[in-house]
Amino acid sequence: MVLTMKLGGAFKKQLDIDSIVPLISKEQKPKNWKRPCYYMYNRDQSILYYSSQNLSDYGLLGLHFITLKTHLKNRTYYLGKYSFSKKFIESARLLNMSFRYVDAMLNKDRVNLKFNKNNNK
């Protein structure tokens, strides 16, 4: 199958769809591939607050993708309280916190951190 595309004024380009389809199928993930899960713990990783396979969920919590990746890579603490990991720790106490409760908790800690920084100046 050949597609003709009009690019710009009178310039036309033909694309062979049959040559593109094999390239797309090679890029697919293997059937047994599973997305990693991202976990949010307290500093000593004794409490699991939240977990999700979608990085976009953390974006909805106000965490930028790069911020999350930096804390995962460097093993630093977000807001000085929370650690992130790709590993599930069985000994951690699981809190069944809703998404909204985690969001409210993070927003409260952000406000407190900002307030404390302003008072220390």
C-alpha positions in Angstrom: 0.0 0.0 0.0 1.4 3.4 -1.0 0.3 6.7 0.6 0.8 10.0 -1.2 1.3 13.0 1.1 1.2 16.6 0.1 3.9 18.5 1.9 3.9 22.3 1.4 2.7 23.5 -2.0 3.0 21.1 -4.9 5.7 18.8 -3.3 4.5 15.3 -2.9 6.0 12.4 -1.1 5.1 8.7 -1.3 5.3 6.5 1.7 5.2 2.7 1.6 3.1 1.7 4.6 4.2 -1.9 4.4 7.8 -0.8 5.1 6.8 1.2 8.2 4.6 -1.4 9.9 7.5 -3.9 10.7 9.4 -1.0 12.4 6.4 -0.3 14.7 6.0 -4.0 15.7 9.7 -4.3 16.5 9.4 -1.5 19.1 6.7 -3.2 21.1 7.5 -4.4 24.6 7.8 -8.2 25.2 4.7 -9.9 26.5 6.2 -10.6 29.9 7.3 -6.9 30.4 5.8 -5.3 33.4 5.9 -1.6 34.3 7.8 -0.9 37.5 5.9 0.3 40.5 7.0 3.4 42.4 6.7 3.4 46.2 6.6 6.4 48.6 7.9 5.6 52.0 8.8 7.6 55.1 12.5 8.3 55.7 13.4 5.0 57.3 11.1 3.1 54.9 9.0 1.6 57.7 5.8 3.0 56.4 4.5 2.7 52.9 2.3 5.7 52.1 1.5 5.3 48.4 2.4 3.3 45.4 1.6 3.5 41.7 2.8 2.1 38.4 2.0 5.4 36.6 4.4 8.3 36.9 1.6 10.6 35.9 -0.1 9.8 39.3 2.9 11.4 41.0 2.5 14.4 38.7 -1.1 14.8 39.9 0.3 14.8 43.5 2.5 17.8 42.5 5.7 15.9 42.0 7.5 16.7 38.7 8.8 13.7 36.8 12.4 14.9 37.1 12.1 15.5 40.8 10.8 12.0 41.3 13.6 10.5 39.2 16.2 12.6 41.0 15.1 11.3 44.4 14.9 7.7 43.1 18.5 7.9 41.6 20.2 9.8 44.5 18.2 8.2 47.3 17.4 11.6 48.7 14.3 12.7 50.7 11.5 14.7 49.2 10.5 17.5 51.6 13.0 16.0 54.0 10.4 13.3 54.9 9.7 11.0 52.1 11.8 8.5 50.2 11.0 6.9 46.9 11.9 3.5 45.7 11.2 0.9 43.0 11.5 -1.9 45.5 8.7 -3.1 47.7 9.7 -3.6 51.3 7.7 -6.3 52.9 8.5 -5.2 56.5 7.0 -1.8 55.8 3.6 -1.0 57.4 1.0 -0.5 54.7 -1.2 2.5 55.1 -4.3 2.4 52.9 -4.3 6.1 52.2 -6.5 7.4 49.4 -5.0 9.5 46.6 -6.7 12.6 48.0 -5.3 12.0 51.5 -1.8 11.6 50.2 -2.2 14.8 48.2 -3.5 16.7 51.2 -0.6 15.4 53.3 2.0 16.5 50.8 0.4 19.9 50.4 0.4 20.4 54.2 4.1 19.5 54.3 5.0 21.8 51.5 3.2 24.7 53.3 4.9 23.9 56.6 8.4 23.7 54.9 7.8 27.0 53.1 6.6 28.6 56.4 9.6 27.3 58.3 12.0 28.6 55.6 10.5 32.0 55.8 10.7 32.2 59.6 14.3 31.2 59.6 15.3 34.1 57.4 
